[in-house]
Amino acid sequence: MPQDFEFNHIPVLFNECMDQLNIKPGGMYVDLTAGGGGHSAGIAQRMEGKGILLSIDKDDTALATCMERKADFGTVDWYPVKSDYRYVQDIVDGMKMGMADGILADLGVSSYQLDTPERGFSYVKEGPLDMRMDKTEHLTAAIVVNTYPERELDRIFKEYGEERHSGRIAAGICEARKKKPFQTTTELAEVIKRSMPALSRNEDQHPARRCFQAIRIEVNHELDGLSEMIQGAIKCLKPGGRLCIISFHSLEDRIVKEAFRKAENPCTCPPQFPQCICGAVPLGKVITKKPIEAGEEEVKVNFRSHSAKLRVFERNDSIILRR
């Protein structure tokens, strides 16, 4: 594999995802966050050389690496698609390959992106302030930290990072950039750490983790299309098909949980009504009343799995038409 495409990524909750997707030969499956192809390869292997697999990602390197694996599953019709997962319904419709038996989304940032300093996602390895999953996009982490007003930085740290010291950190960043613009990830991480109260600097996690998460979400608009993706993905499923979503922080998990709840029970009638009159039809059922989490052994091997939550939705067998 070419050096540029060394996309080392350990798929989180791999076996759990494969089990929940109920993969069968000859089916049609969609991996909405292809990454290095770990989950996609697992799906392809279980298809036993028959069927269709779409691997979607915004990251060119991820797609290139994913396609390097394609040769191992030559008889599976495996297609790379560069796009945002929010457009899953348009993609599936446009491919004209029928509805899906299973769809998977592994949210957040990949191990490769975190571990490659020049991508700018890491707060412990020095790199440029980038954080773009799609390198063709304009907005970068440098633009966010060097140009956003203090109140906007406060908002995204609080909203996307759930950082309780968001105001102090935003003020610290704005004060530091008066002297010179931020250029590297480690410069930013140090200012974030300095801006926090002393006790908060000694937490188990890195002091800059929540703010880096918030900036990454802002740069890549990660939450903007999540609900849209879930709604579209459910509509793309065949009766009995499943949507599996792995989230890594509470913001994502709440959105997934609420979207699944609404798909299962879309009724808008007041609780006191004796029966539903709104006409909203359930799209299926939530399989995971509580999310599936990584076991101790997986966490030992891949610590990033410790915060992962897998939720699963199954399309209702009685639903025949997508719209």
HUTA-V674123 format. One line per field, one symbol per residue. ss: DSSP state (h for helix, s for strand, l for the rest). phi: phi as a letter, one per 40 degrees, with the letter a starting at -180 (. if undefined). burial: + if it has 9 or more other C-alpha atoms within 8 Angstrom, else -. Layout:
ss: ???
phi: ???
burial: ???
//
This chain:
ss: llhhhllllllllhhhhhhhhllllllssssllllllhhhhhhhhhlllllssssssllhhhhhhhhhlhhhhlllssssssllhhhhhhhhhhhllllsssssssllllhhhhhlhhhllllllllsllllllllllllhhhhhhhllhhhhhhhhhhhlllllhhhhhhhhhhhhhhllllshhhhhhhhhhhllhhhhhllllllhhhhhhhhhhhhlllllhhhhhhhhhhhsssssssssssllhhhhhhhhhhhhhhhlllllllllllllllllllssslllllssllhhhhhhlhhhhhlsssssssllllllll
phi: .ddcbcbcacccfdcccccccfcbdgcbbbbcbcfcgccdcccdcccfgbhbbbbbaccccccccdcccddcbdcccbbcbcaccccdcccccccfbgcccabbbbcgbcddccccdccgcccbbcaccbgccbcccccbccccccbccdcccdccccccbfccbdcccdcccccccccaccbbccdcdccdccccddcccbccccdcdcccdccccccbfccdbcccccccccccccdgcbbbbbbbacccccccdcccccccbcdbcddcccacbcgcbdcibccbcbccbccdcccccbccccbcbbbbbbcccccbccb
burial: ----+-+-+---++--++-++-+-+++++++++++++++++++++++-+++++++++++++++++++-++--+--+++-+++-++++++--++-----+++++++++---++++-++-+++++--+++++++-+-----+++++++-+-+--+++++++++-+--+-+++++++-++----+-++++++-+++-++----+-----++++++++++++++-+--+++-++++++++++++++++++++---++-+++-+++-++-++--------------+++++-+---+++---++--+--++-+++++++++--+----
//
